[in-house]
Amino acid sequence: MLYAARMTRRFPLLPLAALCLLTPLAQAADLRLYPSFAEVTTPPLKVEGGAVTVPFPRADWAWTVPGSLRLLGVPVTRTRVTPGVNPLQAHEGEAVRVLRGGLNLPGTLVDAGALLVQLGSGEYLTVRPDELALSTRPPSSRDVADVKVRFETGGAGEARLLYQTRALSWKPRYDLDASGGAATLHALAEIRNAGEQAFSGGADLYAGDVRLVPENVLTPASVGVGEQGFGAATTSTAGNVAQDRAVLSLGEVRGLQRYALSRPLTIGPRETQTLPFLTPKLSTFARYARVSTYFSPQNSSGRAGRFYKFTADAALPAGPLTVREDGVLVGTVGLGAATAGQLSDLSLGADPDLRFARRVTLLNTEKDSAGRTLSRSYRVTYTLTSTKSAAITTEVREQVYGQGVVVDGKAQNGNPATVVRYAAVPAGGQANVTFTVKVRGG
């Protein structure tokens, strides 16, 4: 009789439980979510006999940050981590069958960890667990595959386990909707569970720069990280509870922004949830174009860039932002972190409908008595040409490197000096920007 190698997964409500000490209905954990990881504090564990053992399924242990486990509430004299055994390891060298695409392929299990099979034809094939059939029943005990963490303690009582996991994280996502001269900004809190274990409990979200010290840890290869690879279900509650204040701001904590979920979080394996986050009021919203160049005595030409800017009345954590004009998607950018009242400036890429031609004219060359050049003066003229259907304000920004730079008769501080000028370019028309530059040494 053949047995499928894939074993049934169990998804408890808690991220982990003490061996034989917690019931499935134990109270929920405390969760602190950061942009790239989460910190989990479990419900109380009962410590008896001077020790407590906590099992981690192998898939969950792969996401756990090494060295982050702490037992709170009792003194710990020693911590021992015992790796679990792959239940298929006992079947290495045995005859197996690979069930793929309606085929039944005989072979030999060569490497249980890599699920590598040598087919009867001599070729090697990496298989999925559900494609592998065995002639004898594999061990069914979940303990075989668990990584066990044993805390030896100097006392008894209740304790809580704290650890960090890269499986759970969050980030904000923004939508900027513009129409006419007005715009609104909406933010969603996107919470992702990349692991195979469910999490449940009260949750706080932290935004800011919190770094983990690398310890040569690889993210599990079987689970994608980033924008793809999370598979399974995605739960979105944004449309249903938009007025429900699902995420509450708790202010700043040592350079981090802290938010709290108004309800306990329950998130399943490989699940993504989005919740209403922020709807700040905007001021100084504007669309504009920008031309950015460096000073050169040579003529040049090119395209302007599309820009949006606004000021929000609330702190904005960094995250992706989608811009729409009258419902039409016009760009997706990364919004940098901003404090309340700080200007946010967004670059949406090149604008083919607004071009510039830059002409440079030498006005004067100043020399000393030995004929050595002391400085040169130039006139720089930008001609901005628009094929747009509406007028657009355009910022011309040119950086000039050198000591003793003078622009339009005024000495500049800093190196480089930055020349900034503005022009209103009419629909289907032209506008000019002109300034003079004096550069020492020419």
VOGU-3710 file (C-alpha; in Angstrom, 3 decimals, decimal comma):
1> mlyaarmtrr> 0,000/0,000/0,000  1,298/3,446/-0,900  1,145/6,387/1,505  1,253/10,029/0,454  4,185/11,706/2,165  2,384/14,982/2,837  1,106/15,097/6,401  -1,888/17,076/7,595  -0,977/20,542/8,875  -2,522/21,823/12,057
11> fpllplaalc> -3,186/25,536/12,377  -3,728/26,392/16,053  -4,963/29,804/17,056  -1,675/30,598/18,795  1,775/31,043/17,274  3,156/28,274/19,511  2,273/26,371/22,672  4,190/24,820/25,536  4,466/21,072/25,243  1,486/19,493/27,053
21> lltplaqaad> 0,974/22,705/29,058  -1,308/24,917/26,965  -4,809/24,090/25,795  -6,059/25,052/22,299  -8,355/27,620/23,922  -5,606/29,453/25,790  -5,709/33,239/25,659  -4,248/35,053/22,686  -0,702/36,334/22,347  0,619/39,907/22,272
31> lrlypsfaev> 1,932/40,913/18,843  4,213/43,815/17,931  4,570/44,162/14,182  7,435/45,973/12,447  8,124/46,519/8,720  10,243/43,354/8,379  9,475/41,190/11,420  7,271/40,852/14,485  7,820/40,294/18,185  5,511/37,728/19,769
41> ttpplkvegg> 4,793/37,304/23,475  2,904/34,086/24,194  0,216/33,472/26,804  1,498/32,371/30,227  3,303/29,032/30,398  3,224/26,962/33,575  6,771/26,160/34,693  7,076/23,051/36,867  9,965/20,809/37,826  12,547/23,440/36,979
51> avtvpfprad> 12,003/23,371/33,208  9,589/24,059/30,388  9,784/22,834/26,786  8,310/24,696/23,829  7,977/23,016/20,398  8,344/24,926/17,144  7,225/23,238/13,918  10,199/23,180/11,555  8,515/25,524/9,086  7,913/28,112/11,833
61> wawtvpgslr> 11,391/27,760/13,306  12,878/28,671/9,917  11,299/32,144/10,280  12,385/32,641/13,903  15,168/35,181/14,499  18,135/33,363/16,105  18,920/34,459/19,633  15,611/36,272/20,090  13,931/33,765/22,424  13,499/34,930/26,021
71> llgvpvtrtr> 11,526/33,447/28,892  10,012/36,235/30,981  8,950/35,862/34,593  11,356/33,210/35,903  15,178/33,061/36,006  16,639/30,903/33,228  19,791/28,906/33,926  20,144/27,229/30,536  18,428/27,164/27,139  18,726/24,107/24,907
81> vtpgvnplqa> 17,571/23,959/21,283  17,107/20,462/19,871  16,569/20,251/16,097  13,739/18,087/14,894  14,148/15,068/12,650  12,730/14,996/9,146  10,228/12,096/9,250  11,160/11,164/5,671  14,808/10,706/6,602  14,160/7,096/7,613
91> hegeavrvlr> 12,992/6,417/4,041  16,165/7,570/2,268  17,351/4,830/-0,072  13,895/3,259/-0,281  11,847/2,762/-3,416  9,203/5,462/-3,904  6,843/6,623/-6,611  6,407/10,146/-7,964  2,815/11,059/-8,848  2,989/13,938/-11,315
101> gglnlpgtlv> 0,824/14,949/-14,250  -1,075/11,668/-14,261  2,176/9,675/-14,350  3,333/7,126/-11,790  7,141/7,225/-11,907  9,223/4,706/-9,930  12,356/5,936/-8,228  14,502/6,072/-5,082  14,395/8,764/-2,386  17,956/10,112/-2,361
111> dagallvqlg> 17,716/13,197/-0,107  14,748/13,611/2,243  15,573/17,206/3,144  15,739/18,326/-0,488  12,977/15,910/-1,587  15,344/14,647/-4,270  14,360/11,453/-6,097  16,426/9,428/-8,560  14,026/8,068/-11,154  14,284/4,575/-12,568
121> sgeyltvrpd> 15,656/6,167/-15,747  18,643/7,437/-13,737  17,573/11,094/-13,829  17,164/13,184/-10,687  13,986/15,080/-9,869  13,050/17,450/-7,037  9,461/16,765/-5,994  6,792/18,327/-3,834  5,687/16,496/-0,674  2,257/15,768/-2,153
131> elalstrpps> 3,862/14,135/-5,228  5,756/11,540/-3,207  4,261/8,116/-2,426  5,928/5,678/-0,014  5,585/1,915/0,306  5,601/2,107/4,134  3,756/4,500/6,399  5,831/7,517/7,540  5,870/8,550/11,212  2,656/10,389/12,051
141> srdvadvkvr> 3,778/12,049/15,290  4,123/15,813/14,889  6,829/15,800/17,552  9,243/14,087/15,174  9,595/17,235/13,083  9,429/19,789/15,905  12,371/21,908/16,990  12,232/21,821/20,779  13,394/24,725/22,938  13,915/23,698/26,557
151> fetggagear> 14,348/26,345/29,242  15,897/25,162/32,496  14,821/27,537/35,242  15,761/28,455/38,770  12,188/28,403/39,947  8,579/27,565/39,217  5,528/29,622/38,362  4,154/31,305/35,263  6,307/32,640/32,457  5,789/34,125/29,021
161> llyqtralsw> 7,866/33,374/25,958  9,035/36,296/23,819  10,573/35,794/20,374  10,930/37,485/16,998  9,742/36,069/13,691  10,219/37,222/10,121  6,998/35,475/9,125  4,819/38,351/10,341  5,200/41,983/9,241  3,269/45,038/8,123
171> kprydldasg> 3,569/48,114/5,928  1,334/51,008/4,916  -0,042/51,404/1,388  -1,200/54,799/0,162  -3,627/56,023/-2,494  -3,463/59,653/-3,619  -6,626/60,575/-5,528  -6,439/63,907/-7,353  -9,158/65,769/-9,210  -8,955/69,380/-10,269
181> gaatlhalae> -7,113/71,371/-7,624  -7,912/68,986/-4,763  -6,525/65,654/-3,585  -7,198/63,121/-0,850  -4,774/60,639/0,690  -5,916/57,269/2,051  -3,686/54,713/3,734  -4,181/51,022/4,414  -2,228/48,911/6,883  -1,182/45,736/5,088
191> irnageqafs> -0,396/42,848/7,458  1,275/39,744/6,037  1,814/36,305/7,485  4,312/34,494/5,266  4,557/31,438/7,494  2,553/28,269/8,017  1,322/29,115/11,521  -1,688/31,220/12,490  -1,343/34,165/14,876  -3,997/35,617/17,139
201> ggadlyagdv> -3,918/38,384/19,717  -3,795/42,074/20,433  -1,498/43,815/17,962  0,498/47,038/17,840  2,101/48,323/14,640  5,453/50,120/14,722  6,771/52,205/11,833  10,355/53,366/11,540  13,898/52,115/11,135  14,343/49,018/13,332
211> rlvpenvltp> 17,121/46,712/12,203  17,912/43,136/13,158  21,545/42,087/13,394  22,202/39,611/10,539  23,227/36,134/11,668  23,531/34,415/8,267  19,852/33,587/8,346  18,130/32,659/5,092  14,444/33,186/4,545  12,781/29,814/3,865
221> asvgvgeqgf> 13,157/29,164/0,140  9,711/27,655/-0,123  8,019/30,940/0,743  8,313/34,058/-1,416  9,080/37,388/0,229  8,020/40,828/-0,973  5,302/41,501/-3,469  4,832/37,909/-4,682  4,764/34,364/-3,408  2,343/34,598/-0,508
231> gaattstagn> -0,265/32,434/-2,208  -3,451/31,348/-0,456  -6,040/33,724/0,877  -6,014/37,491/1,034  -8,485/39,194/3,325  -9,336/42,847/2,730  -11,539/44,682/5,193  -10,917/48,185/3,898  -14,176/48,512/2,011  -16,333/47,275/4,871
241> vaqdravlsl> -15,031/49,201/7,855  -13,661/52,366/6,322  -15,196/54,496/9,089  -14,373/52,119/11,917  -10,964/53,423/12,975  -9,439/49,970/12,619  -5,966/51,359/13,436  -5,437/53,978/16,143  -2,390/56,247/16,407  -0,606/56,107/19,773
251> gevrglqrya> 2,063/58,680/18,947  5,854/58,537/18,851  8,074/56,151/20,821  11,826/56,853/20,642  11,801/57,678/16,949  9,132/55,132/15,987  5,466/55,725/15,220  3,178/53,413/17,199  -0,316/52,318/16,193  -2,758/49,876/17,765
261> lsrpltigpr> -5,413/47,683/16,187  -8,816/48,425/17,668  -9,689/44,711/17,572  -7,603/41,578/18,188  -5,812/40,310/15,107  -6,344/36,778/13,842  -4,365/35,988/10,705  -4,043/32,578/9,101  -1,103/30,895/7,390  0,167/32,706/4,266
271> etqtlpfltp> -2,604/35,266/4,624  -2,584/39,002/3,949  -5,007/41,429/5,582  -5,533/45,122/4,889  -7,160/47,522/7,331  -8,122/51,210/7,138  -5,146/53,116/8,490  -4,927/56,897/7,933  -6,880/59,596/6,118  -4,834/62,727/6,808
281> klstfaryar> -5,817/66,194/5,672  -3,624/67,606/2,905  -2,449/71,142/2,328  -0,207/72,740/-0,315  -1,170/70,063/-2,837  0,198/70,823/-6,286  1,166/69,179/-9,547  4,257/70,536/-11,204  7,059/69,679/-13,597  10,759/69,751/-12,853
291> vstyfspqns> 13,888/70,059/-14,949  17,028/68,940/-13,090  20,491/69,457/-14,600  24,114/70,189/-13,740  25,953/73,248/-15,017  27,951/72,733/-18,173  29,097/75,251/-20,802  27,608/72,910/-23,421  24,039/73,129/-24,721  21,638/70,336/-23,819
301> sgragrfykf> 18,018/69,261/-24,126  15,639/66,729/-22,652  12,294/66,083/-20,982  10,902/67,417/-17,752  9,775/65,151/-14,937  6,260/64,822/-13,466  5,966/65,742/-9,792  3,321/65,990/-7,090  3,764/67,591/-3,687  1,621/67,880/-0,585
311> tadaalpagp> 1,782/68,359/3,168  -0,121/66,022/5,511  -1,301/66,894/9,015  -0,228/63,466/10,352  3,009/61,505/10,411  3,313/59,228/7,368  5,377/56,020/7,602  7,286/55,019/4,475  5,396/52,860/2,002  4,272/52,456/-1,622
321> ltvredgvlv> 1,900/55,109/-2,980  -0,423/54,946/-5,990  -1,428/58,201/-7,700  -4,690/58,519/-9,630  -6,089/61,440/-11,617  -9,892/61,323/-11,862  -9,683/57,585/-11,207  -6,953/56,934/-13,788  -3,692/55,410/-12,555  -0,843/57,803/-13,416
331> gtvglgaata> 2,013/56,468/-11,289  3,242/54,364/-8,387  6,098/55,607/-6,211  7,689/55,040/-2,825  6,595/57,583/-0,225  9,375/58,428/2,198  8,629/58,753/5,899  7,411/62,246/6,788  6,514/63,973/10,022  3,269/65,909/10,399
341> gqlsdlslga> 3,558/69,185/8,475  6,528/68,033/6,387  6,375/68,472/2,614  6,281/65,233/0,602  7,660/65,458/-2,938  6,853/62,666/-5,398  8,581/61,963/-8,715  6,376/60,065/-11,183  8,844/59,822/-14,064  9,439/61,654/-17,333
351> dpdlrfarrv> 6,860/63,864/-19,042  7,068/63,522/-22,849  4,690/66,473/-23,289  7,078/68,991/-21,715  10,557/69,371/-23,188  13,394/71,785/-22,574  16,242/73,198/-24,645  19,146/74,638/-22,635  21,447/77,184/-24,329  24,642/78,509/-22,781
361> tllntekdsa> 26,295/81,764/-23,939  29,754/82,894/-22,778  29,485/86,529/-21,628  32,897/87,340/-20,206  36,278/85,864/-19,360  38,270/87,479/-16,533  42,063/87,027/-16,595  44,986/88,126/-14,461  48,037/90,030/-15,657  49,733/86,778/-16,653
371> grtlsrsyrv> 46,839/85,817/-18,898  45,524/83,083/-16,606  41,767/82,690/-16,468  40,279/83,763/-13,136  36,598/83,299/-13,944  34,073/82,990/-16,701  30,530/84,340/-16,843  27,706/82,629/-18,734  24,095/83,247/-19,584  21,956/80,102/-19,265
381> tytltstksa> 18,581/80,086/-21,022  15,964/77,355/-20,794  13,203/77,239/-23,387  10,319/75,116/-22,095  7,947/73,772/-24,750  4,623/72,177/-23,826  2,182/70,131/-25,868  -0,124/69,742/-22,877  -3,788/70,708/-22,813  -3,347/72,699/-19,589
391> aittevreqv> -0,812/75,140/-18,184  1,812/73,705/-15,826  4,153/75,278/-13,296  7,712/74,144/-13,994  10,666/74,192/-11,640  14,117/74,528/-13,194  16,839/73,258/-10,874  20,506/73,429/-11,878  23,465/72,504/-9,697  26,715/74,427/-10,160
401> ygqgvvvdgk> 29,923/72,943/-8,756  32,876/75,130/-7,834  34,165/77,694/-5,349  32,970/81,282/-5,417  29,917/80,697/-7,643  27,912/83,847/-8,387  24,337/83,610/-9,748  22,614/86,729/-11,094  25,192/88,853/-9,275  24,746/87,142/-5,876
411> aqngnpatvv> 27,448/84,999/-4,270  26,259/81,489/-3,460  27,008/79,397/-0,397  27,719/75,694/-0,527  29,211/73,419/-3,118  27,342/72,677/-5,257  25,279/75,829/-5,453  21,705/75,151/-6,534  19,882/77,525/-8,858  16,082/77,240/-8,627
421> ryaavpaggq> 13,744/79,155/-10,914  10,032/78,765/-11,747  8,034/79,377/-14,898  4,375/79,012/-15,835  4,289/77,176/-19,162  1,001/77,770/-21,031  -0,946/74,973/-22,677  0,578/74,244/-26,073  3,048/77,113/-25,616  6,521/78,097/-24,458
431> anvtftvkvr> 8,197/79,844/-21,539  11,790/80,925/-20,908  13,978/80,853/-17,809  17,237/82,831/-17,861  20,003/83,425/-15,314  23,709/84,247/-15,298  26,446/82,180/-13,703  29,978/83,242/-12,832  32,362/80,376/-12,163  35,866/80,807/-10,769
441> gg> 38,471/79,329/-13,106  35,807/79,036/-15,786
//
